[in-house]
Amino acid sequence: QVRLVESGGGLVQAGESLKLSCVFSENIFSFVHMSWYRQAPGKQRELVARVMYGGSTKYADSVKGRFTISRDIAGRMLSLQLNSLKPEDTAVYFCNVRQTVEQNWWGKGTLVTVSS
């Protein structure tokens, strides 16, 4: 089983930036997609950003132009750059890697709090 550990969350003011990182317990070179999700209090978990094996990316409409997903070529880390943060971005952010239909890994999350 692959372990994912997120870091980089914290308390920031609106308009500021953060960079989230997700470190894998082993190198991952074969996968379907890698993603960041978030879950705000009282809401369902939602997809924020995804990078496919071929390199294409997709973003939630609410974060387009502000967030950027990337992965390192060594296959050990997934990142999410969060710019121009808004109070509505406050949530726990989770890293996800789907290697196969059966192999779907999740981290425990990192909390991002944006004050107005």
C-alpha positions in Angstrom: 0.0 0.0 0.0 1.3 3.4 -0.9 1.2 6.1 1.8 0.6 9.7 0.9 1.4 12.5 3.3 0.3 16.1 2.7 1.9 19.2 4.1 1.9 23.0 3.6 -1.5 23.9 4.9 -1.9 26.8 7.3 -3.7 30.1 8.1 -3.4 32.9 5.6 -5.2 36.0 4.7 -7.3 36.5 1.6 -5.1 37.2 -1.4 -2.1 35.3 -0.1 -0.6 32.1 -1.4 0.3 28.6 -0.2 2.0 25.6 -1.7 0.7 22.2 -0.7 2.9 19.1 -1.1 2.1 15.4 -1.1 4.9 13.0 -0.6 4.6 9.3 -1.6 6.1 6.5 0.3 7.4 5.0 -2.9 8.1 6.2 -6.4 5.0 6.2 -8.6 5.6 6.2 -12.3 2.5 4.3 -13.5 -0.9 5.7 -12.7 -4.2 6.8 -14.1 -4.3 10.2 -12.5 -3.2 12.2 -9.5 -5.5 14.7 -7.8 -6.1 17.2 -5.1 -9.6 17.2 -3.5 -10.9 19.4 -0.7 -13.6 19.2 1.9 -15.0 22.3 3.6 -17.0 22.0 6.8 -20.4 20.6 6.2 -19.8 20.0 2.5 -18.9 17.1 0.4 -15.4 16.4 -0.8 -14.8 18.0 -4.2 -12.2 17.6 -6.9 -10.0 20.7 -7.1 -7.3 19.7 -9.6 -6.1 16.6 -11.5 -3.2 15.7 -13.6 -3.5 12.7 -15.9 -0.7 10.2 -16.7 -0.3 11.9 -20.1 0.2 15.3 -18.5 -3.1 17.0 -19.2 -4.7 18.8 -16.3 -8.2 19.8 -15.2 -9.4 22.2 -12.6 -12.6 23.1 -10.8 -14.1 26.2 -12.2 -13.8 27.9 -8.8 -9.9 27.6 -8.8 -9.1 28.0 -12.5 -6.3 30.6 -13.0 -5.5 30.6 -9.3 -4.3 27.0 -8.5 -1.7 25.0 -10.3 -1.1 21.2 -9.9 2.2 19.7 -10.7 4.1 16.5 -10.1 7.9 15.9 -9.9 9.7 13.7 -12.5 11.1 11.5 -9.7 7.6 10.2 -9.0 7.7 11.0 -5.3 5.6 14.2 -5.0 2.5 16.0 -6.1 2.1 19.7 -5.4 -0.6 22.3 -5.5 0.2 26.0 -5.7 -2.6 28.1 -4.4 -2.6 31.8 -5.3 -5.1 34.6 -4.6 -6.7 32.6 -1.9 -10.3 33.4 -0.9 -12.1 32.6 2.3 -14.2 30.1 0.4 -11.0 28.1 -0.3 -11.0 27.2 3.4 -11.0 23.4 3.6 -9.1 20.2 4.3 -7.1 19.4 1.2 -6.5 15.8 0.3 -4.0 14.2 -2.1 -5.2 11.2 -4.2 -3.4 8.9 -6.5 -5.3 6.3 -8.6 -2.8 3.8 -10.0 -5.4 1.2 -11.1 -9.0 0.5 -10.6 -8.2 -1.3 -7.3 -5.2 0.8 -6.2 -6.6 4.2 -5.1 -4.6 6.0 -2.4 -5.5 8.9 -0.2 -3.6 11.1 2.2 -5.1 12.2 5.6 -5.3 15.8 4.5 -3.9 19.2 5.4 -6.0 22.2 6.6 -6.1 25.5 4.7 -7.8 28.4 6.4 -8.2 31.7 4.7 -9.3 34.7 6.7 -11.0 37.7 5.2 
